[in-house]
Amino acid sequence: MKRIKLTVAYDGTNYCGWQVQPNGITIEEVLNKKLSKLTGEDIHIIGASRTDSGVHALGNVAVFDTTSTIPPERFAYAINQRLPEDIVVTQSEEVPMDWHPRYQDCIKYYEYHILNRSLPDPLKRLTTSHVSFPLDEAKMQEAANYLIGTHDFKSFCNIRTNTDDTVRTIYSLDVVRDGEEITIYISGNGFLYNMVRIIAGTLIRVGRGFYQPEQVKEILETKERTEAGVTAPPQGLRLAKIKYSSGTCSDSKVHDVNE
């Protein structure tokens, strides 16, 4: 028996998120089925990040156990021949049997992409969130700075979050404009349910002038979800990379800020 670690990239448009659920097809379900056919075993992968419906990834991580004789580094090539074109395993490797993708010290990198122009672009509708009103990225950055560090992010998580511990650490949070596209780059030791999308929604409100930047500090301190902005749409979000303290890293091209 050996444990195989996969780095997985996917366009989440046609999936009901990562985790297996009864109401629609998911990334995890597809990988389980294809790996089971490939190995002849009943495979159930364990994922690092349970991305939501419509959310994309460049470097999510999963593991599974197998007795297959396929070399660990060849699993990526073998499984990609069976996967749909919107899911790609970019790397496969063997890890110790006790290595678990959710119980390791790591840094997660997310990006939120905003198309900021008066009219939408049909070619970017699945990978960006369109905001037609002008956004002030300098004010968005000023507001973002209040969120860097270790805080209780109860104001920035979905009320259905299934955890009593809402303290997380954000290592970096940068708002970068490139022409008509604004990207929010965020890294941290972990994120609550909808946390990145709520942060994005709040920063968008700052950019539009509904909130002053310093109000974000007040929102953080209230620990009330109703004080923060709306949850931004899923298609703008992507999990860019997960970097583990062991030095292993899910491959992707990402804006590394203060890594």
C-alpha positions as CSV (number, residue, x, y, z in Angstrom):
1,M,0.0,0.0,0.0
2,K,1.2,3.5,-0.8
3,R,-0.2,7.0,-0.5
4,I,-0.3,9.2,-3.6
5,K,-0.5,13.0,-3.5
6,L,-2.2,14.7,-6.4
7,T,-2.0,18.4,-7.4
8,V,-5.3,19.2,-9.2
9,A,-6.3,22.1,-11.4
10,Y,-9.9,22.6,-12.5
11,D,-12.5,24.9,-14.0
12,G,-15.2,24.7,-11.4
13,T,-18.0,26.1,-13.6
14,N,-19.8,22.9,-14.3
15,Y,-19.3,21.4,-10.8
16,C,-21.1,21.7,-7.4
17,G,-17.9,22.3,-5.7
18,W,-15.2,19.8,-4.5
19,Q,-16.9,17.6,-2.0
20,V,-19.2,14.7,-2.9
21,Q,-22.8,15.7,-2.4
22,P,-26.2,14.4,-3.5
23,N,-27.4,17.4,-5.5
24,G,-24.9,17.4,-8.4
25,I,-21.6,16.3,-9.8
26,T,-18.4,17.4,-7.9
27,I,-14.6,17.3,-8.5
28,E,-14.1,14.7,-5.8
29,E,-16.7,12.5,-7.3
30,V,-15.1,12.6,-10.7
31,L,-11.7,11.8,-9.4
32,N,-13.0,9.0,-7.2
33,K,-14.7,7.3,-10.2
34,K,-11.8,7.7,-12.6
35,L,-9.1,6.6,-10.1
36,S,-11.3,3.6,-9.2
37,K,-11.5,2.5,-12.8
38,L,-7.8,3.1,-13.3
39,T,-6.7,1.1,-10.3
40,G,-9.5,-1.5,-10.1
41,E,-9.9,-0.4,-6.4
42,D,-12.5,1.5,-4.5
43,I,-10.8,4.9,-4.3
44,H,-11.9,7.7,-2.0
45,I,-9.6,10.7,-2.2
46,I,-9.0,13.2,0.7
47,G,-8.8,16.8,-0.4
48,A,-7.0,19.8,1.1
49,S,-9.6,22.4,0.3
50,R,-13.3,22.0,-0.2
51,T,-13.9,24.7,-2.8
52,D,-17.5,25.9,-3.4
53,S,-19.7,25.5,-6.5
54,G,-18.3,27.5,-9.4
55,V,-14.9,28.1,-7.8
56,H,-11.7,27.3,-9.7
57,A,-8.3,25.9,-8.7
58,L,-4.8,25.9,-10.1
59,G,-3.3,23.9,-7.2
60,N,-5.7,22.0,-4.9
61,V,-4.2,18.9,-3.3
62,A,-5.6,15.5,-2.6
63,V,-4.3,12.0,-1.5
64,F,-5.4,8.5,-2.0
65,D,-4.2,5.0,-1.0
66,T,-3.5,2.3,-3.5
67,T,-1.8,-1.0,-4.1
68,S,-1.4,-0.2,-7.8
69,T,1.9,-0.9,-9.5
70,I,1.7,2.4,-11.5
71,P,4.7,4.5,-10.6
72,P,3.6,7.5,-8.4
73,E,4.9,10.1,-10.9
74,R,3.0,8.4,-13.7
75,F,-0.4,8.6,-12.1
76,A,-0.9,12.2,-13.4
77,Y,-0.4,11.0,-17.0
78,A,-2.6,7.9,-16.6
79,I,-5.5,9.7,-14.9
80,N,-5.5,12.7,-17.2
81,Q,-6.3,10.4,-20.1
82,R,-9.6,9.6,-18.4
83,L,-10.6,13.0,-16.9
84,P,-12.8,15.6,-18.6
85,E,-10.9,18.5,-20.1
86,D,-11.9,20.9,-17.3
87,I,-10.0,18.8,-14.6
88,V,-6.2,18.2,-14.9
89,V,-3.8,16.5,-12.4
90,T,-0.7,18.6,-12.8
91,Q,1.5,16.4,-10.5
92,S,1.5,13.1,-8.7
93,E,4.0,11.8,-6.1
94,E,4.3,9.4,-3.3
95,V,4.0,10.7,0.3
96,P,4.2,8.9,3.7
97,M,1.1,6.9,4.7
98,D,0.4,9.3,7.6
99,W,0.6,12.5,5.4
100,H,-2.8,14.2,5.4
101,P,-3.5,17.3,3.2
102,R,-5.7,19.0,5.8
103,Y,-3.6,18.3,8.9
104,Q,-0.3,19.9,7.8
105,D,1.1,23.4,8.5
106,C,0.6,25.2,5.2
107,I,0.0,28.5,3.5
108,K,-3.0,28.8,1.2
109,Y,-3.0,31.3,-1.7
110,Y,-6.2,32.5,-3.2
111,E,-6.9,35.0,-6.0
112,Y,-10.1,36.9,-6.6
113,H,-10.5,38.3,-10.1
114,I,-12.7,41.3,-10.9
115,L,-13.4,42.7,-14.3
116,N,-13.9,46.4,-13.7
117,R,-15.4,48.0,-16.8
118,S,-18.8,49.4,-17.8
119,L,-19.9,46.3,-19.9
120,P,-19.1,42.6,-19.3
121,D,-16.7,40.6,-21.4
122,P,-18.3,37.3,-22.5
123,L,-14.9,35.6,-22.8
124,K,-14.2,36.3,-19.1
125,R,-17.7,35.6,-17.7
126,L,-16.6,32.3,-16.1
127,T,-13.4,33.4,-14.6
128,T,-14.0,37.0,-13.3
129,S,-16.7,38.8,-11.4
130,H,-17.9,41.8,-13.4
131,V,-18.3,45.2,-11.6
132,S,-19.5,48.0,-13.8
133,F,-19.0,50.8,-11.4
134,P,-15.5,52.4,-11.1
135,L,-13.4,50.9,-8.2
136,D,-10.7,52.8,-6.3
137,E,-8.1,50.1,-5.8
138,A,-6.0,52.4,-3.6
139,K,-8.8,52.6,-1.1
140,M,-9.4,48.9,-1.4
141,Q,-5.7,48.3,-0.5
142,E,-5.9,50.6,2.4
143,A,-8.9,48.7,3.7
144,A,-7.2,45.3,3.1
145,N,-4.3,46.3,5.3
146,Y,-6.6,46.2,8.4
147,L,-7.2,42.5,7.8
148,I,-3.5,41.4,7.7
149,G,-2.5,39.5,10.8
150,T,-4.2,37.2,13.3
151,H,-7.8,38.1,13.9
152,D,-11.2,36.7,14.7
153,F,-12.8,36.7,11.3
154,K,-16.3,35.9,12.4
155,S,-17.6,39.0,10.5
156,F,-16.2,37.5,7.3
157,C,-17.5,34.0,7.3
158,N,-20.8,32.4,6.3
159,I,-23.3,32.1,9.2
160,R,-23.4,28.3,8.4
161,T,-19.7,27.9,9.2
162,N,-19.3,24.7,11.1
163,T,-16.6,25.7,13.6
164,D,-16.3,27.5,16.9
165,D,-12.8,28.7,16.1
166,T,-13.0,31.7,13.7
167,V,-9.5,32.9,14.4
168,R,-7.3,32.9,11.3
169,T,-4.0,34.5,10.2
170,I,-3.7,36.4,6.9
171,Y,-0.1,36.7,5.9
172,S,-0.6,39.0,2.9
173,L,-3.5,40.8,1.1
174,D,-2.8,42.8,-2.0
175,V,-5.1,44.6,-4.4
176,V,-3.5,44.9,-7.9
177,R,-5.0,46.6,-10.9
178,D,-3.9,45.6,-14.4
179,G,-5.9,47.6,-16.9
180,E,-9.6,46.7,-16.6
181,E,-8.9,43.8,-14.2
182,I,-8.4,44.0,-10.5
183,T,-7.0,41.0,-8.6
184,I,-7.1,40.4,-4.9
185,Y,-4.2,38.2,-3.8
186,I,-4.6,36.7,-0.3
187,S,-2.5,34.2,1.6
188,G,-3.2,32.7,5.0
189,N,-2.9,29.7,7.3
190,G,-6.5,28.7,6.5
191,F,-9.8,30.2,5.5
192,L,-13.4,30.0,6.9
193,Y,-16.4,29.1,4.7
194,N,-16.9,31.9,2.1
195,M,-14.2,34.0,3.9
196,V,-12.3,35.1,0.8
197,R,-15.5,35.9,-1.1
198,I,-16.9,38.0,1.8
199,I,-13.6,39.8,2.1
200,A,-13.7,40.5,-1.7
201,G,-17.3,41.6,-1.5
202,T,-16.4,44.0,1.4
203,L,-13.4,45.4,-0.5
204,I,-15.6,46.0,-3.5
205,R,-17.9,48.1,-1.4
206,V,-14.9,50.1,-0.2
207,G,-13.8,50.5,-3.8
208,R,-17.2,51.9,-4.8
209,G,-17.2,54.3,-1.8
210,F,-20.0,52.7,0.3
211,Y,-17.5,52.0,3.1
212,Q,-14.5,54.1,4.1
213,P,-11.3,52.0,4.4
214,E,-11.1,52.4,8.2
215,Q,-14.6,50.9,8.5
216,V,-13.2,47.5,7.7
217,K,-11.4,47.6,11.0
218,E,-14.6,48.3,12.8
219,I,-16.4,45.5,10.8
220,L,-13.7,43.1,11.9
221,E,-14.1,44.1,15.5
222,T,-17.9,43.7,15.6
223,K,-17.7,40.0,14.9
224,E,-21.1,40.3,13.1
225,R,-21.5,38.9,9.6
226,T,-24.3,41.4,8.8
227,E,-21.8,44.3,9.1
228,A,-19.5,43.1,6.2
229,G,-20.2,43.2,2.5
230,V,-22.1,40.6,0.4
231,T,-20.5,37.4,-0.6
232,A,-18.8,38.0,-4.0
233,P,-19.8,35.6,-6.9
234,P,-17.9,32.3,-7.0
235,Q,-16.5,32.5,-10.6
236,G,-14.0,35.2,-9.6
237,L,-12.3,33.0,-7.0
238,R,-9.5,30.5,-7.6
239,L,-7.3,28.5,-5.2
240,A,-3.9,29.3,-6.6
241,K,-1.5,27.2,-4.5
242,I,-1.0,25.4,-1.2
243,K,2.5,25.5,0.2
244,Y,3.3,23.0,3.0
245,S,5.9,23.6,5.7
246,S,7.6,20.4,4.6
247,G,8.6,22.3,1.4
248,T,6.2,20.5,-0.9
249,C,4.1,22.8,-2.9
250,S,1.2,22.5,-5.3
251,D,2.4,23.7,-8.6
252,S,0.9,26.8,-10.2
253,K,1.9,30.2,-11.4
254,V,0.8,32.6,-8.7
255,H,1.5,36.2,-7.5
256,D,3.6,35.3,-4.4
257,V,3.3,38.2,-2.0
258,N,5.6,38.3,1.1
259,E,5.9,34.5,0.8
